[in-house]
């Protein structure tokens, strides 16, 4: 018996040793080798022509090596974008209003799930075009320093700390946490000092103080690099201190590579290298270089690894004439191929865990439901007046007659914002109201256009619209809901729009367009309650509206389920809990010139006047009381954390969510901000109950900036920690902390 067992063991050993191992035509295809070994093998097989071709976003196939073409350009600002079906979440500025890192992380985990499912299906179908890859040029972590900037909707608001934390959640959601493979690439953009205007972005030279650079414009980028290991950084169109950002020694070499230790990919914004050298009468450009070859050589040498555009084609001639060495290209190519190897692009699907995500999860019911939850959490109740001693909102579900007026009520694509995917179905705001109140009589009137740039016409009868006539049709309603604001067809990235109040994607004023205000005045004259649902990607000066309209709900651009979310809030099935990530000013006269990048007088951190609605502001259908906070210690040294514990009581009658905000006032840095957000936590509190919210403040929260040395330092002294539910002083309580040497 023992002989049989021994014989069997010997046979199994022989069979095992003879078992055919996986073979690969080229070592770079072998996943058992280290990535460095694979890169060495691949680079050694490429011609210089092939190397240059792999340094532009649209890389051709290398058929002799079995490498398919790949386009680095893909988008996922608030859902996988521009490549067919996907779940469309609220726009980034709306998601910033949630003040919820965990919710943003979950959102972008969903986005990367859909991204992987779509990518692997494209690979099976041999579809390699733009917007079908795994390298996503998001998040936009520029500071929304001025409400006139049309692309501000793509950001996470005006505060560096909020932008850092939410941007980090985006990166973690997109890139995943697998120990071997990246789920996808995130990209921190646009680096740096880039926040409009859109019309001169190809020629603008941004110059700011070192203080503003390091305390406002760079913190989010540093956080994503150091804490998030973000895989890509996109250099911006503008110049910085005279040099185009994609060729800036200071930004790319001194700060990003050397100071922060960034070793991953730098990608140019699209056409940014062209701006170095191309002459264009219609679009002024930097013209800092005589030709594409010199521009491309400088960009590569300062670390821009891949160009979105075609200027890098001239690198081939640059190698031939000795302007750049092939080995210099290899530095960038190593980063680029490392990225593709770490994404598993050269490995069998069987060993890449994300390849098993089925296509059926794309825009599945679970994802749509979460898009609805994000829309509900993002909307900000700006005003809720009273009628006959009762709040106007929420509306009674037994209401008999509702008038819905306005150009945004039936606009589905407006809800998608920009950089969007394409949902199977979008719930418009009118549709959401109809579904919520099926027994009510609902009157709908277009009412007016978004702007008065052209005569408004009755779409059915082709006659000029008259606000008074529209109001007359609504005068018998129990409530009038006006759905207006702006549209991504008016504000956005370098647009052709040139009408009163708007310029190439930006705005020239921040008032509600005149025609809409005339419509609101006519509706108010009916004497009926008027609710204004504002769709926008940026702050509006709603001073007249605040004084005259009964209730105002800022719905942003809420994604594919926005209509349901609006109706849920209007009728009380969802309690509004969003907080403003930007300051709403009373008028344009309160803010400096748009092209002035200095922070003095801008955002809640440096604004000394009284805003219409402050940063961090947002109402609820319940009330919250903040108790007296306690500190884990009233005195710490420079290496200690301090924990603030804030009691939050829901003193109202319904459950709700509040955002506890913690600000630092630093008297030891007199040139610093008035106050600065350094901690926040969203908390659900049941009616009548109290939750104790703990927020940990690390020593760097109390840093001061040394202007002479251009460094941060922690100075001993007394500090004020302010806490509450907005940045306004009236909404904050204070506790003192001492920091010793």
C-alpha positions as CSV (number, residue, x, y, z in Angstrom):
1,X,0.0,0.0,0.0
2,X,2.9,2.4,0.9
3,X,4.5,1.5,-2.5
4,X,1.3,2.5,-4.3
5,X,1.1,5.8,-2.4
6,X,4.8,6.5,-3.2
7,X,4.3,5.7,-6.9
8,X,1.3,7.9,-7.0
9,X,3.2,10.8,-5.4
10,X,6.1,10.4,-7.9
11,X,3.7,10.4,-10.8
12,X,1.9,13.6,-9.6
13,X,5.3,15.3,-9.1
14,X,6.3,14.4,-12.6
15,X,3.0,15.6,-14.0
16,X,3.3,18.8,-12.0
17,X,6.8,19.5,-13.3
18,X,5.8,18.8,-16.8
19,X,2.7,21.0,-16.7
20,X,2.9,23.7,-19.3
21,X,3.5,27.1,-17.8
22,X,2.0,30.2,-19.3
23,X,4.3,31.5,-22.1
24,X,4.5,35.1,-23.3
25,X,5.9,36.2,-26.7
26,X,7.6,39.2,-25.0
27,X,8.7,39.6,-21.4
28,X,6.8,42.8,-21.0
29,X,3.6,40.7,-21.3
30,X,4.6,38.5,-18.3
31,X,2.8,39.7,-15.2
32,X,5.1,37.6,-13.0
33,X,8.0,40.0,-13.8
34,X,8.4,43.3,-11.9
35,X,7.0,46.4,-13.6
36,X,10.4,47.8,-14.0
37,X,11.6,44.7,-15.8
38,X,8.5,44.9,-18.1
39,X,9.1,48.6,-18.8
40,X,12.8,47.9,-19.6
41,X,11.8,45.2,-22.0
42,X,9.2,47.3,-23.8
43,X,11.2,50.4,-24.1
44,X,14.1,48.4,-25.6
45,X,11.8,47.2,-28.3
46,X,10.4,50.6,-29.4
47,X,11.8,52.8,-32.2
48,X,12.1,56.5,-31.5
49,X,9.1,57.1,-33.8
50,X,7.0,54.7,-31.7
51,X,8.2,56.4,-28.5
52,X,7.2,59.8,-29.7
53,X,3.8,58.5,-30.8
54,X,3.1,57.2,-27.2
55,X,3.6,60.7,-25.7
56,X,0.4,62.2,-27.1
57,X,-3.0,61.5,-25.7
58,X,-4.1,59.6,-28.8
59,X,-1.5,56.9,-29.0
60,X,-1.5,54.7,-32.1
61,X,-1.4,50.9,-32.0
62,X,2.0,49.2,-32.1
63,X,0.8,46.2,-34.1
64,X,4.1,44.4,-34.3
65,X,4.0,44.1,-30.5
66,X,0.3,43.5,-30.2
67,X,-0.3,46.8,-28.4
68,X,-3.7,48.3,-29.3
69,X,-4.1,52.1,-29.6
70,X,-5.1,54.0,-26.5
71,X,-6.4,57.4,-25.8
72,X,-5.5,58.9,-22.4
73,X,-8.4,61.4,-22.6
74,X,-11.4,60.3,-20.6
75,X,-13.8,62.2,-18.3
76,X,-15.7,61.4,-15.1
77,X,-16.5,64.7,-13.4
78,X,-19.8,63.5,-12.0
79,X,-20.2,60.1,-13.6
80,X,-18.4,58.4,-16.6
81,X,-18.8,61.0,-19.3
82,X,-19.1,61.3,-23.1
83,X,-19.3,57.7,-24.0
84,X,-22.9,56.6,-23.9
85,X,-24.9,55.3,-21.0
86,X,-23.8,56.1,-17.5
87,X,-25.3,57.2,-14.2
88,X,-25.3,61.0,-14.0
89,X,-24.7,62.3,-10.5
90,X,-25.2,66.0,-9.5
91,X,-22.5,68.4,-10.8
92,X,-19.3,68.7,-8.7
93,X,-20.3,72.0,-7.1
94,X,-23.6,70.4,-6.0
95,X,-21.8,67.4,-4.5
96,X,-19.5,69.8,-2.6
97,X,-22.7,71.0,-0.9
98,X,-23.0,67.7,0.9
99,X,-19.9,68.4,2.9
100,X,-19.7,64.6,3.1
101,X,-16.4,62.8,2.3
102,X,-17.9,59.3,2.7
103,X,-20.7,60.1,0.3
104,X,-18.2,61.4,-2.3
105,X,-16.0,58.3,-1.9
106,X,-19.1,56.1,-2.4
107,X,-20.1,58.1,-5.4
108,X,-16.8,57.7,-7.2
109,X,-16.5,54.1,-6.2
110,X,-19.7,53.7,-8.2
111,X,-18.3,55.8,-11.0
112,X,-15.1,53.6,-11.2
113,X,-17.3,50.5,-11.1
114,X,-19.1,51.7,-14.2
115,X,-15.8,52.8,-15.7
116,X,-14.3,49.4,-15.4
117,X,-17.4,47.7,-16.7
118,X,-17.6,49.9,-19.7
119,X,-13.8,49.7,-20.4
120,X,-13.7,45.9,-20.4
121,X,-16.7,45.8,-22.7
122,X,-15.0,48.2,-25.1
123,X,-11.9,46.0,-25.1
124,X,-14.0,43.0,-25.9
125,X,-15.6,44.9,-28.8
126,X,-12.2,46.3,-29.9
127,X,-13.3,49.8,-29.4
128,X,-10.3,52.0,-28.5
129,X,-11.6,55.5,-29.2
130,X,-11.5,58.6,-27.0
131,X,-13.5,58.4,-23.8
132,X,-13.2,54.6,-23.7
133,X,-10.1,54.3,-21.5
134,X,-9.3,54.2,-17.8
135,X,-7.5,57.5,-17.3
136,X,-9.9,60.1,-16.1
137,X,-9.1,63.8,-16.1
138,X,-10.9,64.6,-12.9
139,X,-11.3,66.1,-10.3
140,X,-11.1,69.8,-11.0
141,X,-9.7,71.1,-7.7
142,X,-9.1,74.7,-8.7
143,X,-10.4,77.3,-6.2
144,X,-13.7,78.8,-7.2
145,X,-12.5,82.3,-6.2
146,X,-15.0,84.3,-8.3
147,X,-18.6,83.6,-9.1
148,X,-18.2,84.9,-12.6
149,X,-16.1,81.9,-13.7
150,X,-18.2,79.6,-15.8
151,X,-16.2,76.4,-15.0
152,X,-16.6,77.0,-11.2
153,X,-19.4,74.4,-11.4
154,X,-16.8,71.7,-12.0
155,X,-15.0,72.5,-8.7
156,X,-15.6,71.8,-5.0
157,X,-16.0,75.4,-4.1
158,X,-14.0,78.3,-2.8
159,X,-12.3,76.7,0.3
160,X,-8.9,75.0,0.0
161,X,-9.6,72.6,2.9
162,X,-13.0,71.5,1.7
163,X,-11.6,71.1,-1.8
164,X,-8.7,69.0,-0.5
165,X,-10.9,66.6,1.5
166,X,-13.5,66.1,-1.2
167,X,-11.0,65.9,-4.0
168,X,-9.1,63.3,-2.0
169,X,-12.3,61.2,-1.7
170,X,-12.8,61.5,-5.5
171,X,-9.2,60.2,-6.0
172,X,-9.6,57.3,-3.6
173,X,-13.0,56.3,-5.2
174,X,-11.6,56.3,-8.7
175,X,-8.2,54.7,-8.0
176,X,-9.4,52.0,-5.6
177,X,-7.5,50.2,-2.9
178,X,-6.4,47.0,-4.6
179,X,-2.9,46.1,-3.5
180,X,-1.7,45.3,-7.0
181,X,-3.8,47.1,-9.6
182,X,-5.2,50.6,-9.9
183,X,-8.9,50.7,-10.6
184,X,-8.5,53.8,-12.8
185,X,-6.5,57.0,-12.9
186,X,-7.6,60.2,-11.3
187,X,-6.1,63.5,-12.4
188,X,-5.7,66.7,-10.3
189,X,-6.4,69.7,-12.5
190,X,-5.7,72.4,-13.5
191,X,-2.3,73.0,-12.0
192,X,-2.1,75.9,-11.1
193,X,-3.5,79.3,-10.3
194,X,-6.3,78.8,-12.8
195,X,-9.9,80.0,-12.2
196,X,-10.9,82.0,-15.2
197,X,-11.6,84.1,-17.1
198,X,-12.3,81.6,-20.0
199,X,-11.9,84.1,-22.8
200,X,-8.2,84.8,-22.1
201,X,-7.0,81.5,-20.6
202,X,-4.6,80.8,-23.5
203,X,-2.7,84.1,-22.9
204,X,-3.3,85.0,-19.3
205,X,-0.4,85.4,-17.0
206,X,-1.3,84.7,-13.4
207,X,0.8,86.5,-10.8
208,X,0.0,86.1,-7.1
209,X,1.8,86.6,-3.8
210,X,3.6,83.6,-2.3
211,X,1.1,83.6,0.5
212,X,-1.9,83.3,-1.8
213,X,-0.1,80.6,-3.9
214,X,0.7,78.4,-0.9
215,X,-2.3,79.0,1.2
216,X,-5.1,79.1,-1.4
217,X,-4.1,77.8,-4.8
218,X,-1.8,74.9,-4.0
219,X,-3.1,73.1,-0.8
220,X,-5.6,70.8,-2.6
221,X,-3.0,69.7,-5.2
222,X,-0.5,69.0,-2.4
223,X,-3.1,66.9,-0.5
224,X,-4.0,64.8,-3.6
225,X,-0.3,64.2,-4.4
226,X,0.9,63.4,-0.9
227,X,-2.2,61.7,0.6
228,X,-4.0,60.4,-2.4
229,X,-1.0,59.3,-4.6
230,X,-3.0,60.8,-7.5
231,X,-1.8,59.2,-10.7
232,X,-2.0,62.3,-13.0
233,X,-1.7,66.0,-12.7
234,X,-2.9,68.3,-15.5
235,X,-1.0,71.5,-16.0
236,X,-3.1,74.5,-16.9
237,X,-3.4,76.7,-19.9
238,X,-2.4,80.0,-18.3
239,X,1.1,81.3,-17.6
240,X,2.4,81.5,-14.1
241,X,4.9,84.3,-13.4
242,X,5.6,84.6,-17.1
243,X,6.0,80.9,-18.1
244,X,3.2,78.6,-19.4
245,X,2.2,76.2,-16.6
246,X,3.1,73.2,-18.7
247,X,6.6,74.5,-19.0
248,X,7.0,76.1,-15.5
249,X,10.2,75.1,-13.7
250,X,8.7,76.5,-10.4
251,X,5.4,74.7,-10.6
252,X,6.4,71.4,-12.2
253,X,10.0,70.8,-11.1
254,X,10.6,72.8,-7.9
255,X,7.2,72.4,-6.2
256,X,5.5,69.3,-7.7
257,X,8.5,67.0,-8.4
258,X,11.1,68.1,-5.9
259,X,9.2,69.5,-2.9
260,X,6.2,67.2,-3.0
261,X,8.0,64.2,-4.4
262,X,5.5,63.6,-7.2
263,X,6.7,60.7,-9.4
264,X,3.6,60.1,-11.5
265,X,2.3,61.4,-14.8
266,X,1.9,65.1,-15.8
267,X,-0.5,65.7,-18.7
268,X,-1.1,68.9,-20.6
269,X,-4.4,70.5,-20.9
270,X,-5.7,70.1,-24.4
271,X,-3.9,72.3,-26.8
272,X,-1.8,73.9,-24.0
273,X,1.5,73.2,-25.7
274,X,0.2,74.9,-28.9
275,X,-0.3,78.0,-26.8
276,X,3.5,78.2,-26.3
277,X,4.1,78.9,-30.0
278,X,1.0,79.1,-32.2
279,X,-0.1,82.5,-33.5
280,X,-3.8,83.0,-33.7
281,X,-5.5,86.4,-34.5
282,X,-8.9,85.1,-33.1
283,X,-7.5,83.6,-29.9
284,X,-4.5,85.3,-28.3
285,X,-1.9,82.9,-27.1
286,X,1.3,83.0,-25.0
287,X,3.7,82.9,-27.9
288,X,6.7,82.3,-25.6
289,X,8.4,79.9,-28.1
290,X,9.1,80.3,-31.8
291,X,7.9,76.9,-32.9
292,X,6.4,73.6,-31.8
293,X,9.8,71.8,-31.5
294,X,11.2,74.3,-28.9
295,X,7.9,74.3,-27.1
296,X,7.7,70.5,-26.9
297,X,11.3,70.1,-25.8
298,X,10.8,72.6,-22.9
299,X,7.6,71.0,-21.9
300,X,9.2,67.5,-21.7
301,X,12.2,68.8,-19.8
302,X,10.0,70.4,-17.2
303,X,8.1,67.1,-16.8
304,X,5.0,67.2,-19.0
305,X,4.9,63.5,-20.0
306,X,1.9,63.3,-22.3
307,X,0.4,66.1,-24.4
308,X,-3.2,66.4,-25.2
309,X,-2.7,67.7,-28.7
310,X,-0.3,67.3,-31.6
311,X,2.7,69.5,-30.9
312,X,4.7,66.6,-29.5
313,X,5.0,65.1,-33.0
314,X,7.9,67.6,-33.4
315,X,9.8,65.7,-30.8
316,X,10.9,63.2,-33.5
317,X,12.7,66.0,-35.3
318,X,14.0,67.3,-32.0
319,X,15.7,64.0,-31.4
320,X,17.1,63.9,-34.9
321,X,18.6,67.3,-34.7
322,X,20.0,66.8,-31.2
323,X,17.7,69.3,-29.4
324,X,16.6,66.5,-27.0
325,X,18.0,63.0,-26.3
326,X,16.0,59.8,-26.7
327,X,16.9,59.0,-23.1
328,X,15.0,62.1,-22.0
329,X,11.9,60.8,-23.7
330,X,12.3,57.6,-21.8
331,X,11.9,59.4,-18.5
332,X,8.3,60.3,-19.5
333,X,7.7,57.0,-21.2
334,X,8.6,55.1,-18.0
335,X,5.9,57.0,-16.1
336,X,3.3,56.5,-18.9
337,X,3.9,52.7,-19.3
338,X,4.0,52.2,-15.5
339,X,0.6,53.7,-15.4
340,X,-0.7,51.3,-18.0
341,X,0.9,48.3,-16.4
342,X,-0.5,49.2,-13.0
343,X,-4.0,49.5,-14.6
344,X,-3.5,45.9,-15.8
345,X,-3.8,46.9,-19.5
346,X,-1.2,44.3,-20.5
347,X,-2.4,41.5,-18.3
348,X,-5.0,38.8,-18.8
349,X,-8.5,39.7,-17.6
350,X,-8.4,36.5,-15.4
351,X,-5.9,38.1,-13.0
352,X,-7.3,41.7,-13.0
353,X,-10.0,41.7,-10.4
354,X,-11.9,44.7,-11.9
355,X,-12.4,42.8,-15.2
356,X,-15.1,40.7,-13.5
357,X,-17.4,43.7,-12.9
358,X,-20.4,43.0,-15.2
359,X,-21.7,45.6,-17.7
360,X,-25.1,45.2,-16.1
361,X,-24.1,47.5,-13.2
362,X,-23.9,50.5,-15.6
363,X,-26.8,52.8,-14.6
364,X,-28.4,50.0,-12.5
365,X,-31.2,50.8,-10.1
366,X,-28.8,50.9,-7.1
367,X,-26.7,53.5,-8.8
368,X,-29.7,55.6,-9.8
369,X,-31.0,55.5,-6.3
370,X,-27.7,56.7,-5.0
371,X,-27.7,59.5,-7.5
372,X,-31.1,60.5,-6.0
373,X,-29.7,60.4,-2.5
374,X,-26.8,62.7,-3.6
375,X,-29.1,65.1,-5.2
376,X,-31.3,65.3,-2.1
377,X,-28.2,65.9,0.1
378,X,-26.8,68.5,-2.2
379,X,-29.7,70.9,-2.6
380,X,-29.5,74.0,-0.4
381,X,-32.6,75.6,1.1
382,X,-31.7,79.3,1.0
383,X,-35.0,80.8,2.4
384,X,-38.2,79.4,3.9
385,X,-40.6,82.2,4.7
386,X,-43.9,81.9,6.5
387,X,-47.6,82.3,5.5
388,X,-50.2,82.6,8.2
389,X,-47.6,81.7,10.8
390,X,-46.5,78.5,9.0
391,X,-43.4,77.8,6.9
392,X,-44.1,77.8,3.2
393,X,-42.2,74.6,2.8
394,X,-42.7,71.7,2.9
395,X,-45.9,71.9,0.8
396,X,-49.0,70.0,1.9
397,X,-49.5,66.9,-0.1
398,X,-53.2,67.5,-0.3
399,X,-52.7,70.7,-2.2
400,X,-55.3,71.2,-4.9
401,X,-53.7,73.4,-7.6
402,X,-50.0,74.0,-8.4
403,X,-48.6,76.4,-11.0
404,X,-45.2,75.4,-12.4
405,X,-43.6,78.2,-14.4
406,X,-40.2,78.7,-15.9
407,X,-37.7,77.7,-18.6
408,X,-35.8,75.1,-16.5
409,X,-38.9,73.2,-15.4
410,X,-38.9,70.8,-18.4
411,X,-35.2,71.0,-19.4
412,X,-33.6,67.6,-18.9
413,X,-30.2,68.2,-20.4
414,X,-29.7,71.3,-18.2
415,X,-29.8,68.9,-15.2
416,X,-26.8,67.0,-16.7
417,X,-24.5,70.0,-16.4
418,X,-21.2,69.7,-18.4
419,X,-18.7,66.9,-18.7
420,X,-21.6,64.5,-18.5
421,X,-22.6,61.0,-19.4
422,X,-26.0,60.1,-20.9
423,X,-28.7,58.5,-18.7
424,X,-31.4,56.3,-20.0
425,X,-34.0,58.6,-18.4
426,X,-33.9,62.0,-16.7
427,X,-36.6,63.2,-14.3
428,X,-37.3,66.8,-15.0
429,X,-38.5,69.1,-12.3
430,X,-42.0,69.3,-13.7
431,X,-42.1,65.5,-14.0
432,X,-40.9,65.1,-10.4
433,X,-43.7,67.5,-9.1
434,X,-46.3,65.7,-11.2
435,X,-45.3,62.3,-9.8
436,X,-45.2,63.6,-6.3
437,X,-48.7,65.3,-6.5
438,X,-50.7,63.0,-8.8
439,X,-54.1,64.2,-7.6
440,X,-53.3,67.9,-7.8
441,X,-54.2,70.1,-10.8
442,X,-50.9,71.2,-12.3
443,X,-50.6,74.2,-14.6
444,X,-47.4,74.5,-16.6
445,X,-46.2,77.6,-18.4
446,X,-42.8,78.2,-20.0
447,X,-43.2,81.8,-18.9
448,X,-39.9,83.3,-20.1
449,X,-36.5,82.5,-21.5
450,X,-33.4,82.2,-19.3
451,X,-32.2,85.5,-20.6
452,X,-33.6,88.5,-22.4
453,X,-31.1,88.4,-25.2
454,X,-33.9,87.6,-27.6
455,X,-37.6,88.2,-27.5
456,X,-39.4,85.4,-25.5
457,X,-42.0,83.6,-27.5
458,X,-44.9,81.3,-26.7
459,X,-43.6,78.1,-28.2
460,X,-47.0,76.9,-29.1
461,X,-48.5,80.1,-30.6
462,X,-45.3,81.8,-31.7
463,X,-46.3,85.0,-30.0
464,X,-44.2,87.2,-27.6
465,X,-44.5,86.0,-24.0
466,X,-45.9,88.4,-21.4
467,X,-45.1,88.0,-17.7
468,X,-48.4,89.5,-16.7
469,X,-50.3,87.0,-18.9
470,X,-48.4,84.1,-17.5
471,X,-49.1,85.3,-14.0
472,X,-52.8,85.6,-14.7
473,X,-52.9,81.9,-15.6
474,X,-51.3,81.1,-12.3
475,X,-53.3,83.4,-10.0
476,X,-55.8,80.7,-8.9
477,X,-53.1,78.3,-7.9
478,X,-52.5,77.4,-4.3
479,X,-48.7,77.8,-4.8
480,X,-46.5,79.0,-7.7
481,X,-43.2,77.2,-8.3
482,X,-40.9,79.1,-10.6
483,X,-38.0,77.1,-12.0
484,X,-35.3,79.3,-13.4
485,X,-31.7,80.3,-12.8
486,X,-28.9,79.5,-15.3
487,X,-27.9,76.7,-17.6
488,X,-24.7,74.9,-18.7
489,X,-25.6,76.3,-22.1
490,X,-24.8,79.8,-20.7
491,X,-22.0,79.0,-18.2
492,X,-19.2,76.6,-18.8
493,X,-15.9,76.1,-20.6
494,X,-14.8,78.6,-23.3
495,X,-18.2,78.9,-24.9
496,X,-19.3,80.9,-27.9
497,X,-22.0,82.8,-25.8
498,X,-21.7,86.5,-26.2
499,X,-24.9,88.1,-24.8
500,X,-25.7,90.6,-22.1
501,X,-24.4,89.3,-18.8
502,X,-22.4,86.4,-20.3
503,X,-19.0,86.2,-22.1
504,X,-17.6,83.0,-23.5
505,X,-18.7,80.8,-20.7
506,X,-18.2,83.3,-17.9
507,X,-20.6,85.9,-16.6
508,X,-20.1,89.7,-16.6
509,X,-22.6,90.2,-13.7
510,X,-24.0,87.9,-11.1
511,X,-27.6,89.1,-11.1
512,X,-30.5,86.9,-12.1
513,X,-31.2,87.8,-15.8
514,X,-33.7,90.6,-16.1
515,X,-36.4,88.7,-17.9
516,X,-36.6,86.1,-15.0
517,X,-36.8,88.8,-12.4
518,X,-39.7,90.5,-14.3
519,X,-41.4,87.1,-14.4
520,X,-40.9,86.7,-10.6
521,X,-42.3,90.2,-9.9
522,X,-45.4,89.3,-11.9
523,X,-45.8,86.1,-10.0
524,X,-45.4,87.8,-6.7
525,X,-48.1,90.3,-7.7
526,X,-50.6,87.5,-7.7
527,X,-50.4,87.4,-3.9
528,X,-49.9,83.6,-3.9
529,X,-47.0,81.9,-2.3
530,X,-44.0,81.8,-4.7
531,X,-41.3,79.2,-4.5
532,X,-38.1,79.8,-6.5
533,X,-36.2,76.6,-7.6
534,X,-32.8,77.9,-8.7
535,X,-30.8,75.7,-11.1
536,X,-27.2,77.0,-11.4
537,X,-23.6,76.1,-11.2
538,X,-22.5,79.2,-9.4
539,X,-23.5,81.9,-7.0
540,X,-26.2,84.4,-7.9
541,X,-26.9,87.8,-6.4
542,X,-30.5,87.0,-5.2
543,X,-31.0,90.1,-3.1
544,X,-34.4,91.1,-4.5
545,X,-35.5,87.4,-4.4
546,X,-34.5,87.1,-0.8
547,X,-36.5,90.1,0.1
548,X,-39.6,89.2,-1.9
549,X,-39.9,85.5,-2.7
550,X,-41.4,83.2,-0.1
551,X,-39.0,80.3,-0.4
552,X,-35.8,79.7,-2.4
553,X,-34.3,76.2,-3.1
554,X,-30.9,76.1,-4.7
555,X,-31.1,72.8,-6.7
556,X,-27.8,73.3,-8.7
557,X,-27.6,71.0,-11.7
558,X,-28.8,67.9,-9.9
559,X,-28.2,65.1,-12.4
560,X,-30.6,62.5,-13.8
561,X,-32.8,62.3,-10.7
562,X,-32.9,66.0,-9.9
563,X,-36.7,66.3,-10.6
564,X,-37.5,63.7,-8.0
565,X,-35.1,65.2,-5.5
566,X,-36.6,68.7,-5.9
567,X,-40.1,67.3,-5.4
568,X,-39.0,65.2,-2.4
569,X,-37.8,68.4,-0.7
570,X,-40.7,70.6,-1.7
571,X,-43.2,68.1,-0.3
572,X,-41.1,67.1,2.8
573,X,-40.2,63.5,1.8
574,X,-36.6,64.7,2.1
575,X,-35.2,67.2,4.6
576,X,-32.8,69.7,2.9
577,X,-29.3,69.5,4.3
578,X,-27.0,71.0,1.7
579,X,-24.5,73.7,2.7
580,X,-23.1,76.4,0.3
581,X,-19.5,75.7,-0.7
582,X,-19.3,79.2,-2.1
583,X,-20.2,82.7,-0.9
584,X,-23.4,84.2,-2.4
585,X,-22.7,87.9,-2.6
586,X,-25.3,90.7,-2.6
587,X,-24.0,92.2,-5.8
588,X,-21.0,92.3,-8.1
589,X,-19.9,95.5,-6.4
590,X,-18.8,93.5,-3.4
591,X,-16.0,91.6,-5.2
592,X,-12.8,92.7,-6.9
593,X,-12.0,92.6,-10.6
594,X,-12.3,89.2,-12.2
595,X,-8.8,89.1,-13.5
596,X,-7.3,90.0,-10.1
597,X,-6.1,86.7,-8.6
598,X,-5.1,88.2,-5.2
599,X,-7.4,86.8,-2.5
600,X,-8.0,90.1,-0.7
601,X,-11.7,90.7,-0.5
602,X,-12.5,87.3,-2.0
603,X,-14.4,84.3,-0.4
604,X,-15.4,84.0,3.2
605,X,-11.8,83.8,4.2
606,X,-10.9,87.3,3.2
607,X,-14.3,89.0,2.7
608,X,-15.0,91.8,5.2
609,X,-18.4,92.9,4.0
610,X,-21.7,91.0,4.7
611,X,-22.7,88.5,2.1
612,X,-26.3,87.6,1.1
613,X,-25.7,83.9,2.0
614,X,-22.4,82.9,3.7
615,X,-20.2,80.0,2.9
616,X,-21.4,76.9,4.8
617,X,-25.0,78.2,5.0
618,X,-28.1,76.1,4.4
619,X,-31.5,75.7,6.1
620,X,-33.4,72.7,7.2
621,X,-37.0,71.8,8.0
622,X,-36.0,71.2,11.5
623,X,-33.9,73.2,13.9
624,X,-30.5,72.3,15.5
625,X,-29.0,73.7,18.6
626,X,-25.2,73.7,19.2
627,X,-24.2,73.1,22.8
628,X,-21.0,74.2,24.5
629,X,-18.0,72.4,22.9
630,X,-15.2,70.8,24.9
631,X,-11.6,70.3,23.9
632,X,-9.6,67.2,24.7
633,X,-7.0,69.7,26.1
634,X,-7.0,73.4,26.5
635,X,-3.3,73.5,25.8
636,X,-1.2,71.4,23.4
637,X,2.3,71.5,21.9
638,X,3.3,71.6,18.3
639,X,3.2,67.8,17.9
640,X,-0.2,67.1,19.5
641,X,-3.7,66.8,18.1
642,X,-6.7,68.3,19.8
643,X,-10.2,66.9,19.6
644,X,-13.2,69.2,19.7
645,X,-16.5,67.6,20.8
646,X,-19.6,69.5,19.8
647,X,-23.1,68.5,21.1
648,X,-25.7,68.9,18.4
649,X,-29.4,68.7,19.4
650,X,-32.3,68.4,16.9
651,X,-34.8,70.6,18.7
652,X,-37.4,70.3,16.0
653,X,-40.0,67.7,15.2
654,X,-38.5,65.8,12.3
655,X,-35.3,63.9,11.7
656,X,-32.6,65.8,9.9
657,X,-28.9,66.1,9.0
658,X,-26.6,68.9,10.0
659,X,-23.1,69.8,9.0
660,X,-20.8,70.7,11.9
661,X,-18.2,73.2,10.7
662,X,-15.0,74.0,12.6
663,X,-13.0,77.2,11.7
664,X,-9.7,78.4,13.1
665,X,-9.1,82.1,13.8
666,X,-5.3,82.7,14.0
667,X,-4.3,86.0,15.7
668,X,-0.7,84.9,15.3
669,X,-0.8,85.4,11.5
670,X,-2.3,88.9,11.1
671,X,-2.1,88.7,7.3
672,X,-3.9,85.3,7.1
673,X,-7.5,84.7,6.6
674,X,-10.2,86.0,8.9
675,X,-11.1,82.4,9.6
676,X,-10.5,79.2,7.8
677,X,-12.4,75.9,7.7
678,X,-10.3,73.1,9.2
679,X,-12.8,70.4,10.0
680,X,-16.4,69.4,9.2
681,X,-18.7,66.4,9.8
682,X,-22.2,65.7,8.5
683,X,-24.3,64.1,11.2
684,X,-27.8,62.6,11.3
685,X,-29.8,63.6,14.4
686,X,-33.3,62.3,15.2
687,X,-35.9,64.7,16.4
688,X,-35.4,65.5,20.1
689,X,-32.1,63.8,20.3
690,X,-28.5,65.0,20.7
691,X,-25.4,63.7,19.0
692,X,-21.9,64.5,20.2
693,X,-19.7,65.1,17.1
694,X,-15.9,64.7,17.5
695,X,-13.5,66.4,15.1
696,X,-9.8,65.9,15.3
697,X,-7.6,69.0,14.6
698,X,-4.0,68.2,13.7
699,X,-1.2,70.7,14.5
700,X,-1.0,72.0,10.8
701,X,-4.6,73.3,11.2
702,X,-3.1,76.1,13.2
703,X,-0.2,76.9,10.8
704,X,0.9,80.4,9.9
705,X,2.6,81.4,6.7
706,X,6.0,82.9,6.9
707,X,6.1,85.4,4.0
708,X,9.9,85.9,4.1
709,X,10.8,82.2,4.1
710,X,7.7,81.1,2.1
711,X,7.1,78.2,4.5
712,X,4.4,77.2,7.0
713,X,5.2,77.3,10.7
714,X,3.4,76.7,13.9
715,X,3.6,79.7,16.2
716,X,3.0,79.5,19.9
717,X,0.1,81.5,21.3
718,X,-3.7,81.5,21.8
719,X,-6.0,80.4,19.0
720,X,-9.8,80.7,18.6
721,X,-11.7,77.6,17.5
722,X,-15.1,78.5,16.1
723,X,-17.8,75.9,15.5
724,X,-21.3,76.1,14.1
725,X,-23.4,75.5,11.0
726,X,-22.1,78.3,8.7
727,X,-19.1,80.6,8.4
728,X,-21.1,83.6,9.6
729,X,-20.1,84.9,13.0
730,X,-23.7,84.9,14.2
731,X,-23.8,81.1,13.5
732,X,-20.6,80.3,15.4
733,X,-19.5,79.7,19.0
734,X,-16.0,79.9,20.2
735,X,-13.5,78.0,22.4
736,X,-9.9,79.0,23.1
737,X,-6.8,76.9,22.7
738,X,-3.2,77.6,23.7
739,X,-0.3,76.1,21.8
740,X,3.1,76.0,23.5
741,X,6.6,75.6,22.0
